[in-house]
């Protein structure tokens, strides 16, 4: 849900060209952390984890 909102904000900022670069970087960092959280929550099968 958060990722969709962030994608919408990024698309809107790109279209309007009104968002400062700093805010864009912050949104990018939030999106990256969101992706990492999703990767952790789905927990892909890897040899390091015993499940």
PDBQT receptor file of N, H, CA, C and O in Angstrom, charges set to zero:
ATOM      1  N   UNK A   1       0.845  -1.210   0.000  1.00  0.00    +0.000 N 
ATOM      2  CA  UNK A   1       0.000   0.000   0.000  1.00  0.00    +0.000 C 
ATOM      3  C   UNK A   1       0.875   1.253   0.000  1.00  0.00    +0.000 C 
ATOM      4  O   UNK A   1       0.598   2.221  -0.708  1.00  0.00    +0.000 OA
ATOM      5  N   UNK A   2       1.944   1.216   0.813  1.00  0.00    +0.000 N 
ATOM      6  H   UNK A   2       2.170   0.430   1.388  1.00  0.00    +0.000 HD
ATOM      7  CA  UNK A   2       2.822   2.385   0.866  1.00  0.00    +0.000 C 
ATOM      8  C   UNK A   2       3.552   2.595  -0.451  1.00  0.00    +0.000 C 
ATOM      9  O   UNK A   2       3.753   3.723  -0.901  1.00  0.00    +0.000 OA
ATOM     10  N   UNK A   3       3.944   1.475  -1.057  1.00  0.00    +0.000 N 
ATOM     11  H   UNK A   3       3.780   0.559  -0.691  1.00  0.00    +0.000 HD
ATOM     12  CA  UNK A   3       4.708   1.578  -2.303  1.00  0.00    +0.000 C 
ATOM     13  C   UNK A   3       3.875   2.237  -3.397  1.00  0.00    +0.000 C 
ATOM     14  O   UNK A   3       4.395   3.024  -4.187  1.00  0.00    +0.000 OA
ATOM     15  N   UNK A   4       2.573   1.915  -3.445  1.00  0.00    +0.000 N 
ATOM     16  H   UNK A   4       2.150   1.275  -2.803  1.00  0.00    +0.000 HD
ATOM     17  CA  UNK A   4       1.711   2.503  -4.476  1.00  0.00    +0.000 C 
ATOM     18  C   UNK A   4       1.633   4.015  -4.279  1.00  0.00    +0.000 C 
ATOM     19  O   UNK A   4       1.681   4.772  -5.249  1.00  0.00    +0.000 OA
ATOM     20  N   UNK A   5       1.514   4.456  -3.028  1.00  0.00    +0.000 N 
ATOM     21  H   UNK A   5       1.474   3.841  -2.240  1.00  0.00    +0.000 HD
ATOM     22  CA  UNK A   5       1.464   5.896  -2.756  1.00  0.00    +0.000 C 
ATOM     23  C   UNK A   5       2.760   6.569  -3.154  1.00  0.00    +0.000 C 
ATOM     24  O   UNK A   5       2.750   7.661  -3.722  1.00  0.00    +0.000 OA
ATOM     25  N   UNK A   6       3.886   5.913  -2.856  1.00  0.00    +0.000 N 
ATOM     26  H   UNK A   6       3.894   5.026  -2.395  1.00  0.00    +0.000 HD
ATOM     27  CA  UNK A   6       5.182   6.490  -3.213  1.00  0.00    +0.000 C 
ATOM     28  C   UNK A   6       5.342   6.557  -4.721  1.00  0.00    +0.000 C 
ATOM     29  O   UNK A   6       5.850   7.548  -5.247  1.00  0.00    +0.000 OA
ATOM     30  N   UNK A   7       4.914   5.513  -5.422  1.00  0.00    +0.000 N 
ATOM     31  H   UNK A   7       4.502   4.709  -4.995  1.00  0.00    +0.000 HD
ATOM     32  CA  UNK A   7       4.986   5.538  -6.885  1.00  0.00    +0.000 C 
ATOM     33  C   UNK A   7       4.148   6.686  -7.429  1.00  0.00    +0.000 C 
ATOM     34  O   UNK A   7       4.559   7.362  -8.373  1.00  0.00    +0.000 OA
ATOM     35  N   UNK A   8       2.970   6.912  -6.839  1.00  0.00    +0.000 N 
ATOM     36  H   UNK A   8       2.636   6.363  -6.073  1.00  0.00    +0.000 HD
ATOM     37  CA  UNK A   8       2.098   8.003  -7.283  1.00  0.00    +0.000 C 
ATOM     38  C   UNK A   8       2.760   9.350  -7.049  1.00  0.00    +0.000 C 
ATOM     39  O   UNK A   8       2.709  10.231  -7.907  1.00  0.00    +0.000 OA
ATOM     40  N   UNK A   9       3.387   9.510  -5.878  1.00  0.00    +0.000 N 
ATOM     41  H   UNK A   9       3.429   8.794  -5.182  1.00  0.00    +0.000 HD
ATOM     42  CA  UNK A   9       4.069  10.768  -5.575  1.00  0.00    +0.000 C 
ATOM     43  C   UNK A   9       5.228  11.008  -6.528  1.00  0.00    +0.000 C 
ATOM     44  O   UNK A   9       5.435  12.129  -6.992  1.00  0.00    +0.000 OA
ATOM     45  N   UNK A  10       5.992   9.945  -6.821  1.00  0.00    +0.000 N 
ATOM     46  H   UNK A  10       5.824   9.035  -6.443  1.00  0.00    +0.000 HD
ATOM     47  CA  UNK A  10       7.126  10.102  -7.731  1.00  0.00    +0.000 C 
ATOM     48  C   UNK A  10       6.633  10.447  -9.126  1.00  0.00    +0.000 C 
ATOM     49  O   UNK A  10       7.187  11.337  -9.772  1.00  0.00    +0.000 OA
ATOM     50  N   UNK A  11       5.607   9.762  -9.600  1.00  0.00    +0.000 N 
ATOM     51  H   UNK A  11       5.157   9.039  -9.076  1.00  0.00    +0.000 HD
ATOM     52  CA  UNK A  11       5.059  10.058 -10.929  1.00  0.00    +0.000 C 
ATOM     53  C   UNK A  11       4.567  11.506 -10.995  1.00  0.00    +0.000 C 
ATOM     54  O   UNK A  11       4.811  12.221 -11.967  1.00  0.00    +0.000 OA
ATOM     55  N   UNK A  12       3.872  11.913  -9.938  1.00  0.00    +0.000 N 
ATOM     56  H   UNK A  12       3.675  11.332  -9.148  1.00  0.00    +0.000 HD
ATOM     57  CA  UNK A  12       3.329  13.272  -9.922  1.00  0.00    +0.000 C 
ATOM     58  C   UNK A  12       4.461  14.308  -9.909  1.00  0.00    +0.000 C 
ATOM     59  O   UNK A  12       4.392  15.324 -10.601  1.00  0.00    +0.000 OA
ATOM     60  N   UNK A  13       5.498  14.038  -9.115  1.00  0.00    +0.000 N 
ATOM     61  H   UNK A  13       5.554  13.213  -8.553  1.00  0.00    +0.000 HD
ATOM     62  CA  UNK A  13       6.616  14.988  -9.031  1.00  0.00    +0.000 C 
ATOM     63  C   UNK A  13       7.343  15.065 -10.369  1.00  0.00    +0.000 C 
ATOM     64  O   UNK A  13       7.790  16.138 -10.774  1.00  0.00    +0.000 OA
ATOM     65  N   UNK A  14       7.461  13.928 -11.054  1.00  0.00    +0.000 N 
ATOM     66  H   UNK A  14       7.098  13.057 -10.724  1.00  0.00    +0.000 HD
ATOM     67  CA  UNK A  14       8.134  13.935 -12.354  1.00  0.00    +0.000 C 
ATOM     68  C   UNK A  14       7.307  14.698 -13.371  1.00  0.00    +0.000 C 
ATOM     69  O   UNK A  14       7.855  15.419 -14.205  1.00  0.00    +0.000 OA
ATOM     70  N   UNK A  15       5.985  14.546 -13.306  1.00  0.00    +0.000 N 
ATOM     71  H   UNK A  15       5.540  13.960 -12.628  1.00  0.00    +0.000 HD
ATOM     72  CA  UNK A  15       5.115  15.218 -14.270  1.00  0.00    +0.000 C 
ATOM     73  C   UNK A  15       5.109  16.732 -14.051  1.00  0.00    +0.000 C 
ATOM     74  O   UNK A  15       5.151  17.499 -15.013  1.00  0.00    +0.000 OA
ATOM     75  N   UNK A  16       5.056  17.160 -12.787  1.00  0.00    +0.000 N 
ATOM     76  H   UNK A  16       5.022  16.536 -12.006  1.00  0.00    +0.000 HD
ATOM     77  CA  UNK A  16       4.921  18.586 -12.505  1.00  0.00    +0.000 C 
ATOM     78  C   UNK A  16       6.275  19.279 -12.394  1.00  0.00    +0.000 C 
ATOM     79  O   UNK A  16       6.363  20.495 -12.562  1.00  0.00    +0.000 OA
ATOM     80  N   UNK A  17       7.343  18.507 -12.111  1.00  0.00    +0.000 N 
ATOM     81  H   UNK A  17       7.271  17.519 -11.975  1.00  0.00    +0.000 HD
ATOM     82  CA  UNK A  17       8.686  19.077 -11.949  1.00  0.00    +0.000 C 
ATOM     83  C   UNK A  17       8.696  20.140 -10.846  1.00  0.00    +0.000 C 
ATOM     84  O   UNK A  17       9.419  21.131 -10.948  1.00  0.00    +0.000 OA
ATOM     85  N   UNK A  18       7.901  19.938  -9.802  1.00  0.00    +0.000 N 
ATOM     86  H   UNK A  18       7.314  19.133  -9.719  1.00  0.00    +0.000 HD
ATOM     87  CA  UNK A  18       7.810  20.938  -8.732  1.00  0.00    +0.000 C 
ATOM     88  C   UNK A  18       8.440  20.448  -7.431  1.00  0.00    +0.000 C 
ATOM     89  O   UNK A  18       8.583  21.225  -6.486  1.00  0.00    +0.000 OA
ATOM     90  N   UNK A  19       8.821  19.162  -7.369  1.00  0.00    +0.000 N 
ATOM     91  H   UNK A  19       8.705  18.531  -8.136  1.00  0.00    +0.000 HD
ATOM     92  CA  UNK A  19       9.360  18.634  -6.120  1.00  0.00    +0.000 C 
ATOM     93  C   UNK A  19      10.860  18.884  -6.038  1.00  0.00    +0.000 C 
ATOM     94  O   UNK A  19      11.571  18.594  -7.000  1.00  0.00    +0.000 OA
ATOM     95  N   UNK A  20      11.366  19.407  -4.932  1.00  0.00    +0.000 N 
ATOM     96  H   UNK A  20      10.789  19.642  -4.150  1.00  0.00    +0.000 HD
ATOM     97  CA  UNK A  20      12.806  19.619  -4.762  1.00  0.00    +0.000 C 
ATOM     98  C   UNK A  20      13.565  18.294  -4.806  1.00  0.00    +0.000 C 
ATOM     99  O   UNK A  20      13.009  17.251  -4.463  1.00  0.00    +0.000 OA
ATOM    100  N   UNK A  21      14.832  18.328  -5.225  1.00  0.00    +0.000 N 
ATOM    101  H   UNK A  21      15.284  19.175  -5.504  1.00  0.00    +0.000 HD
ATOM    102  CA  UNK A  21      15.628  17.098  -5.300  1.00  0.00    +0.000 C 
ATOM    103  C   UNK A  21      15.742  16.385  -3.954  1.00  0.00    +0.000 C 
ATOM    104  O   UNK A  21      15.771  15.156  -3.902  1.00  0.00    +0.000 OA
ATOM    105  N   UNK A  22      15.805  17.153  -2.869  1.00  0.00    +0.000 N 
ATOM    106  H   UNK A  22      15.781  18.152  -2.911  1.00  0.00    +0.000 HD
ATOM    107  CA  UNK A  22      15.951  16.533  -1.553  1.00  0.00    +0.000 C 
ATOM    108  C   UNK A  22      14.747  15.653  -1.239  1.00  0.00    +0.000 C 
ATOM    109  O   UNK A  22      14.900  14.525  -0.770  1.00  0.00    +0.000 OA
ATOM    110  N   UNK A  23      13.548  16.175  -1.499  1.00  0.00    +0.000 N 
ATOM    111  H   UNK A  23      13.424  17.091  -1.880  1.00  0.00    +0.000 HD
ATOM    112  CA  UNK A  23      12.341  15.387  -1.255  1.00  0.00    +0.000 C 
ATOM    113  C   UNK A  23      12.329  14.142  -2.129  1.00  0.00    +0.000 C 
ATOM    114  O   UNK A  23      11.894  13.075  -1.695  1.00  0.00    +0.000 OA
ATOM    115  N   UNK A  24      12.808  14.282  -3.362  1.00  0.00    +0.000 N 
ATOM    116  H   UNK A  24      13.162  15.149  -3.714  1.00  0.00    +0.000 HD
ATOM    117  CA  UNK A  24      12.842  13.133  -4.265  1.00  0.00    +0.000 C 
ATOM    118  C   UNK A  24      13.772  12.058  -3.716  1.00  0.00    +0.000 C 
ATOM    119  O   UNK A  24      13.467  10.868  -3.790  1.00  0.00    +0.000 OA
ATOM    120  N   UNK A  25      14.914  12.484  -3.162  1.00  0.00    +0.000 N 
ATOM    121  H   UNK A  25      15.162  13.451  -3.102  1.00  0.00    +0.000 HD
ATOM    122  CA  UNK A  25      15.863  11.528  -2.574  1.00  0.00    +0.000 C 
ATOM    123  C   UNK A  25      15.248  10.845  -1.361  1.00  0.00    +0.000 C 
ATOM    124  O   UNK A  25      15.419   9.641  -1.173  1.00  0.00    +0.000 OA
ATOM    125  N   UNK A  26      14.532  11.609  -0.536  1.00  0.00    +0.000 N 
ATOM    126  H   UNK A  26      14.393  12.587  -0.689  1.00  0.00    +0.000 HD
ATOM    127  CA  UNK A  26      13.895  11.023   0.643  1.00  0.00    +0.000 C 
ATOM    128  C   UNK A  26      12.854   9.990   0.235  1.00  0.00    +0.000 C 
ATOM    129  O   UNK A  26      12.767   8.919   0.837  1.00  0.00    +0.000 OA
ATOM    130  N   UNK A  27      12.064  10.308  -0.788  1.00  0.00    +0.000 N 
ATOM    131  H   UNK A  27      12.134  11.178  -1.277  1.00  0.00    +0.000 HD
ATOM    132  CA  UNK A  27      11.055   9.360  -1.266  1.00  0.00    +0.000 C 
ATOM    133  C   UNK A  27      11.731   8.115  -1.818  1.00  0.00    +0.000 C 
ATOM    134  O   UNK A  27      11.251   6.998  -1.623  1.00  0.00    +0.000 OA
ATOM    135  N   UNK A  28      12.860   8.318  -2.517  1.00  0.00    +0.000 N 
ATOM    136  H   UNK A  28      13.249   9.226  -2.676  1.00  0.00    +0.000 HD
ATOM    137  CA  UNK A  28      13.583   7.168  -3.064  1.00  0.00    +0.000 C 
ATOM    138  C   UNK A  28      14.085   6.257  -1.944  1.00  0.00    +0.000 C 
ATOM    139  O   UNK A  28      14.025   5.032  -2.054  1.00  0.00    +0.000 OA
ATOM    140  N   UNK A  29      14.583   6.874  -0.857  1.00  0.00    +0.000 N 
ATOM    141  H   UNK A  29      14.631   7.868  -0.767  1.00  0.00    +0.000 HD
ATOM    142  CA  UNK A  29      15.062   6.082   0.275  1.00  0.00    +0.000 C 
ATOM    143  C   UNK A  29      13.907   5.339   0.947  1.00  0.00    +0.000 C 
ATOM    144  O   UNK A  29      14.051   4.185   1.350  1.00  0.00    +0.000 OA
ATOM    145  N   UNK A  30      12.764   6.011   1.061  1.00  0.00    +0.000 N 
ATOM    146  H   UNK A  30      12.647   6.948   0.733  1.00  0.00    +0.000 HD
ATOM    147  CA  UNK A  30      11.593   5.357   1.638  1.00  0.00    +0.000 C 
ATOM    148  C   UNK A  30      11.163   4.183   0.775  1.00  0.00    +0.000 C 
ATOM    149  O   UNK A  30      10.807   3.122   1.286  1.00  0.00    +0.000 OA
ATOM    150  N   UNK A  31      11.198   4.380  -0.543  1.00  0.00    +0.000 N 
ATOM    151  H   UNK A  31      11.488   5.242  -0.959  1.00  0.00    +0.000 HD
ATOM    152  CA  UNK A  31      10.805   3.310  -1.456  1.00  0.00    +0.000 C 
ATOM    153  C   UNK A  31      11.767   2.133  -1.347  1.00  0.00    +0.000 C 
ATOM    154  O   UNK A  31      11.346   0.977  -1.378  1.00  0.00    +0.000 OA
ATOM    155  N   UNK A  32      13.063   2.428  -1.218  1.00  0.00    +0.000 N 
ATOM    156  H   UNK A  32      13.405   3.367  -1.192  1.00  0.00    +0.000 HD
ATOM    157  CA  UNK A  32      14.059   1.358  -1.091  1.00  0.00    +0.000 C 
ATOM    158  C   UNK A  32      13.835   0.561   0.190  1.00  0.00    +0.000 C 
ATOM    159  O   UNK A  32      13.908  -0.668   0.183  1.00  0.00    +0.000 OA
ATOM    160  N   UNK A  33      13.564   1.260   1.282  1.00  0.00    +0.000 N 
ATOM    161  H   UNK A  33      13.505   2.258   1.287  1.00  0.00    +0.000 HD
ATOM    162  CA  UNK A  33      13.325   0.563   2.552  1.00  0.00    +0.000 C 
ATOM    163  C   UNK A  33      12.038  -0.257   2.473  1.00  0.00    +0.000 C 
ATOM    164  O   UNK A  33      11.944  -1.337   3.055  1.00  0.00    +0.000 OA
ATOM    165  N   UNK A  34      11.047   0.267   1.748  1.00  0.00    +0.000 N 
ATOM    166  H   UNK A  34      11.123   1.145   1.275  1.00  0.00    +0.000 HD
ATOM    167  CA  UNK A  34       9.790  -0.455   1.577  1.00  0.00    +0.000 C 
ATOM    168  C   UNK A  34      10.026  -1.755   0.813  1.00  0.00    +0.000 C 
ATOM    169  O   UNK A  34       9.483  -2.803   1.162  1.00  0.00    +0.000 OA
ATOM    170  N   UNK A  35      10.840  -1.671  -0.228  1.00  0.00    +0.000 N 
ATOM    171  H   UNK A  35      11.282  -0.820  -0.512  1.00  0.00    +0.000 HD
ATOM    172  CA  UNK A  35      11.161  -2.861  -1.023  1.00  0.00    +0.000 C 
ATOM    173  C   UNK A  35      11.915  -3.882  -0.163  1.00  0.00    +0.000 C 
ATOM    174  O   UNK A  35      11.641  -5.080  -0.233  1.00  0.00    +0.000 OA
ATOM    175  N   UNK A  36      12.863  -3.404   0.646  1.00  0.00    +0.000 N 
ATOM    176  H   UNK A  36      13.086  -2.430   0.703  1.00  0.00    +0.000 HD
ATOM    177  CA  UNK A  36      13.606  -4.308   1.527  1.00  0.00    +0.000 C 
ATOM    178  C   UNK A  36      12.665  -4.977   2.521  1.00  0.00    +0.000 C 
ATOM    179  O   UNK A  36      12.799  -6.165   2.813  1.00  0.00    +0.000 OA
ATOM    180  N   UNK A  37      11.705  -4.201   3.040  1.00  0.00    +0.000 N 
ATOM    181  H   UNK A  37      11.596  -3.235   2.803  1.00  0.00    +0.000 HD
ATOM    182  CA  UNK A  37      10.747  -4.756   3.991  1.00  0.00    +0.000 C 
ATOM    183  C   UNK A  37       9.892  -5.824   3.315  1.00  0.00    +0.000 C 
ATOM    184  O   UNK A  37       9.621  -6.868   3.908  1.00  0.00    +0.000 OA
ATOM    185  N   UNK A  38       9.467  -5.569   2.077  1.00  0.00    +0.000 N 
ATOM    186  H   UNK A  38       9.687  -4.720   1.595  1.00  0.00    +0.000 HD
ATOM    187  CA  UNK A  38       8.657  -6.551   1.353  1.00  0.00    +0.000 C 
ATOM    188  C   UNK A  38       9.474  -7.811   1.075  1.00  0.00    +0.000 C 
ATOM    189  O   UNK A  38       8.949  -8.921   1.154  1.00  0.00    +0.000 OA
ATOM    190  N   UNK A  39      10.749  -7.644   0.753  1.00  0.00    +0.000 N 
ATOM    191  H   UNK A  39      11.176  -6.741   0.689  1.00  0.00    +0.000 HD
ATOM    192  CA  UNK A  39      11.602  -8.797   0.487  1.00  0.00    +0.000 C 
ATOM    193  C   UNK A  39      11.748  -9.629   1.765  1.00  0.00    +0.000 C 
ATOM    194  O   UNK A  39      11.750 -10.859   1.707  1.00  0.00    +0.000 OA
ATOM    195  N   UNK A  40      11.870  -8.962   2.916  1.00  0.00    +0.000 N 
ATOM    196  H   UNK A  40      11.869  -7.963   2.963  1.00  0.00    +0.000 HD
ATOM    197  CA  UNK A  40      12.000  -9.677   4.187  1.00  0.00    +0.000 C 
ATOM    198  C   UNK A  40      10.687 -10.383   4.530  1.00  0.00    +0.000 C 
ATOM    199  O   UNK A  40      10.702 -11.533   4.969  1.00  0.00    +0.000 OA
ATOM    200  N   UNK A  41       9.558  -9.710   4.334  1.00  0.00    +0.000 N 
ATOM    201  H   UNK A  41       9.546  -8.776   3.978  1.00  0.00    +0.000 HD
ATOM    202  CA  UNK A  41       8.271 -10.281   4.736  1.00  0.00    +0.000 C 
ATOM    203  C   UNK A  41       7.915 -11.493   3.886  1.00  0.00    +0.000 C 
ATOM    204  O   UNK A  41       7.325 -12.449   4.387  1.00  0.00    +0.000 OA
ATOM    205  N   UNK A  42       8.271 -11.460   2.596  1.00  0.00    +0.000 N 
ATOM    206  H   UNK A  42       8.751 -10.682   2.189  1.00  0.00    +0.000 HD
ATOM    207  CA  UNK A  42       7.974 -12.614   1.741  1.00  0.00    +0.000 C 
ATOM    208  C   UNK A  42       8.948 -13.749   2.022  1.00  0.00    +0.000 C 
ATOM    209  O   UNK A  42       8.620 -14.916   1.809  1.00  0.00    +0.000 OA
ATOM    210  N   UNK A  43      10.151 -13.411   2.502  1.00  0.00    +0.000 N 
ATOM    211  H   UNK A  43      10.417 -12.463   2.675  1.00  0.00    +0.000 HD
ATOM    212  CA  UNK A  43      11.186 -14.386   2.879  1.00  0.00    +0.000 C 
ATOM    213  C   UNK A  43      11.402 -15.433   1.788  1.00  0.00    +0.000 C 
ATOM    214  O   UNK A  43      10.917 -16.560   1.888  1.00  0.00    +0.000 OA
ATOM    215  N   UNK A  44      12.128 -15.047   0.759  1.00  0.00    +0.000 N 
ATOM    216  H   UNK A  44      12.522 -14.132   0.678  1.00  0.00    +0.000 HD
ATOM    217  CA  UNK A  44      12.445 -15.981  -0.313  1.00  0.00    +0.000 C 
ATOM    218  C   UNK A  44      13.310 -17.124   0.226  1.00  0.00    +0.000 C 
ATOM    219  O   UNK A  44      14.148 -16.908   1.102  1.00  0.00    +0.000 OA
ATOM    220  N   UNK A  45      13.110 -18.336  -0.293  1.00  0.00    +0.000 N 
ATOM    221  H   UNK A  45      12.430 -18.512  -1.004  1.00  0.00    +0.000 HD
ATOM    222  CA  UNK A  45      13.922 -19.479   0.176  1.00  0.00    +0.000 C 
ATOM    223  C   UNK A  45      15.390 -19.292  -0.172  1.00  0.00    +0.000 C 
ATOM    224  O   UNK A  45      15.744 -19.145  -1.342  1.00  0.00    +0.000 OA
ATOM    225  N   UNK A  46      16.238 -19.298   0.838  1.00  0.00    +0.000 N 
ATOM    226  H   UNK A  46      15.951 -19.417   1.789  1.00  0.00    +0.000 HD
ATOM    227  CA  UNK A  46      17.678 -19.152   0.619  1.00  0.00    +0.000 C 
ATOM    228  C   UNK A  46      18.421 -20.168   1.478  1.00  0.00    +0.000 C 
ATOM    229  O   UNK A  46      17.911 -20.585   2.518  1.00  0.00    +0.000 OA
ATOM    230  N   UNK A  47      19.610 -20.570   1.060  1.00  0.00    +0.000 N 
ATOM    231  H   UNK A  47      20.024 -20.232   0.215  1.00  0.00    +0.000 HD
ATOM    232  CA  UNK A  47      20.359 -21.586   1.821  1.00  0.00    +0.000 C 
ATOM    233  C   UNK A  47      20.736 -21.133   3.231  1.00  0.00    +0.000 C 
ATOM    234  O   UNK A  47      21.003 -21.973   4.091  1.00  0.00    +0.000 OA
ATOM    235  N   UNK A  48      20.763 -19.835   3.482  1.00  0.00    +0.000 N 
ATOM    236  H   UNK A  48      20.546 -19.153   2.784  1.00  0.00    +0.000 HD
ATOM    237  CA  UNK A  48      21.187 -19.354   4.798  1.00  0.00    +0.000 C 
ATOM    238  C   UNK A  48      20.086 -19.559   5.841  1.00  0.00    +0.000 C 
ATOM    239  O   UNK A  48      20.382 -19.744   7.021  1.00  0.00    +0.000 OA
ATOM    240  N   UNK A  49      18.799 -19.529   5.409  1.00  0.00    +0.000 N 
ATOM    241  H   UNK A  49      18.559 -19.379   4.450  1.00  0.00    +0.000 HD
ATOM    242  CA  UNK A  49      17.699 -19.674   6.367  1.00  0.00    +0.000 C 
ATOM    243  C   UNK A  49      17.215 -21.116   6.379  1.00  0.00    +0.000 C 
ATOM    244  O   UNK A  49      17.007 -21.721   5.327  1.00  0.00    +0.000 OA
ATOM    245  N   UNK A  50      17.038 -21.662   7.579  1.00  0.00    +0.000 N 
ATOM    246  H   UNK A  50      17.207 -21.170   8.433  1.00  0.00    +0.000 HD
ATOM    247  CA  UNK A  50      16.537 -23.035   7.708  1.00  0.00    +0.000 C 
ATOM    248  C   UNK A  50      15.040 -23.005   7.984  1.00  0.00    +0.000 C 
ATOM    249  O   UNK A  50      14.616 -22.687   9.095  1.00  0.00    +0.000 OA
ATOM    250  N   UNK A  51      14.237 -23.339   6.968  1.00  0.00    +0.000 N 
ATOM    251  H   UNK A  51      14.582 -23.598   6.066  1.00  0.00    +0.000 HD
ATOM    252  CA  UNK A  51      12.774 -23.330   7.140  1.00  0.00    +0.000 C 
ATOM    253  C   UNK A  51      12.151 -24.614   6.648  1.00  0.00    +0.000 C 
ATOM    254  O   UNK A  51      10.932 -24.775   6.717  1.00  0.00    +0.000 OA
TER     255      UNK A  51
